[in-house]
Amino acid sequence: MMRKDTCEIYCYDEEKVNRVQQKMEKEDISGVVKMFKVLADENRAKIVLSLSQEGELCVCDVANIIDSSVATTSHHLRMLSNMGLAKYRKEGKLVFYSLDDEHVKQLLLLASTHQKELISNGK
């Protein structure tokens, strides 16, 4: 059976379309897209989840958590930091990372909750 999930007409509510398009022109969605691209990597998502659970972790501990080299882990953490998702502090030879703010934690927790609901609903 073929799915019929597309419109068979060009535009149903042109006024609504124009209103939304005008609002979109005022929004800078490119930063949001970049943020989600950074979070789309499985290792970086694991890092954000780990930091959301533990608060702060040393780079070498994060490397062990995601089973990766310190160099690769540092690269991932730097990307998260450059996007404003994580921050770091240096203590001697150690570097500790934490999430930049509560919003980052909430993003991942919402996505995780949504995924669990999909699985429990058989999707």
N, C-alpha and C positions, 0 to 999 in steps of 0.2 A: 504494500500500500504506500503510495507516495504522499509525503507531507505537503500540506498546502499552507505554509506559514509565511507567504509573501503576499503583498498587496497586488491586486489586479488593476489598480488605477494609479495615476501619477502622484496626486496629492489630495488628501482628504480634507485637511484643515489648514489652508494656506496662511491664514492669519496667525495661527499658533506657531506654524513653522517659521514665519518671519520674526515673530516675537522671540522665539528661542534662538534663532540665528543672531539677532541683535545682541542678546545677552551673551552669547558665546564669543562674539567679537570683543567684548569688554573683558572677558576672562582670559587669563594667561594659563592655559591648561598644560603647556609644554613642561613646566616644572613638575606637575603632578605625574605626567607621563614618564619623565625621567626617574622620578622617585620609585614608581612601580616597576620600571625596568630594572633598577638596582635591586629591588626586593624580589624580583622574579627568579633570581639565581638561588638554587637550593641551599648552597653553603651559606650565602648571606642571610637567607631566611632562617636557617638554623642558628646563625650567630645572633640575629635580632631576638629570636625566641630565647636563647640562652641568657642574653643580657637582660631580657625582660623578666626572667625568673630569678636571676642572681644579683641584679643591680650593677655589679661591676666585676670585670674579669681581666686577668692579665692576658696578654697576647698569647703567651705559650700555653696557658690553660685553654683558651679558645681553640688553639691549634689541636690540642688533644681531644677536645670535645667533638670537633668536626672531622677528626682523623686526617689532618692535613699538615703540610710543613708550616713552619713559622713564617717563612717568606710569603707563601700563598695566602695564609691567614692575614698577614699584615696588609697585603694588597686588598683583600676583601674589606678589612676594617677601614682602610684609608678611603675606599670608595664610599662606604657608609658615612664616614666623617665628612667627606667632600660634599655629600648631598645633604648634610645637616641632620642626618639620622642618628649619628653617634658622636661622642666626644671622648677625648682622652686626657689623661694626665700622666706625667712622667715622674717616677720615683727612683732615682739612681739609674740603674740599668734596666729597670722594669717599666713597662708601659701598660697602663690599665685603661680599658674602654668601658663606657657605659652608654646607655641610650641618651640622646640629647634631651628628650622630654617625654611626657606621658602619652602624647599623640602617637608616637611611633609604636609604643607598646600596644595601644588600643587598636591600631591598624592591623597588626599581626594577630592579636587575639580575636578581633572580629572576623577576620578571614579564616582563622582556625575554627572558630565556632560555626561559621557558615559551612565549612567543609564537613565537619562532623554531622551537621544536620542533613546535608546531602547524602552522606553515607547511610545514616540511620533511616532515611526515607527511600533508600534503594536507588539513588541516582548516581 
